[in-house]
Amino acid sequence: MKALFVISSFENGAWLSEITHPYWHLIERDVEVDFASPKGGKVGWSPYSDPYAEGTTEPHDLVSKGFLSDPSLMARLATTLALQDVELDQYDAVHVAGGQGATFDLYPNKDLAKVLEHFWMREKIVAAICHGAIALGNIPELIRGRRVTGYPAAGDRELERLFGAGFIPSYPQKVLEETGARYQEAGTDAPCVVIDGKLLTGQNQQSASEYGIVLYHLMSGHSPVVSA
């Protein structure tokens, strides 16, 4: 199996755990992963998501620490594929990572719209987390009426209070609701993962590991959870 990870090209725009946690949960189960971005080449992440950075909000993120300590993985984030050049047929799932940058260059984005539509129309898995869920606004007709989550508007308003107006140019919750999707959340900073058929969304960075595990379950067609 093989998955395509889409990451923002916006400067320091990604959220690290939303790349590293799903990556870990897939590759340890022998799923291949490629990284792509709108521009291709090097992508960067918010220092607040870097467990080694001063002022980080993720000091205990051991998964990201492990990722950052591997030169070969760091090299891959410096050489992402350009989104428009990706051969989509080789992948079983697409995952859109979040971070502030997603609201700048992943919506609206015609190339990403083509990517998401490709996977959707072939009944492959379409997945997005946190601010990355805004990318689903590129395919409004396809997600109308579907259950989704993503970073909540209340959280974005707080970010703009802290960092200034325009820090988040479009709110994922607002974009999703305007498409007619059925938005839901679990509360501030609470993990939340929503599955609607082969559409998977995660609310925030706190959901990154649960989201990654569920992504693998959807790709494999098997869940280890057995109900009594």
Secondary structure, DSSP 8 states (H G I E B T S, - for coil): -EEEEE---STT-B-THHHHHHHHHHHTTT-EEEEEESS-B---B-GGG-TTSTT-S-TT-HHHHHHHT-HHHHHHHTSBEEGGG--GGG-SEEEE--STTHHHHSSS-HHHHHHHHHHHHTT-EEEEEGGGGGGGGGSHHHHTT-EE--S-HHHHHHHHHHH-TTSSSS-HHHHHHHHT-EE---STT---EEEETTEEEE-SGGGHHHHHHHHHHHHHT--S----
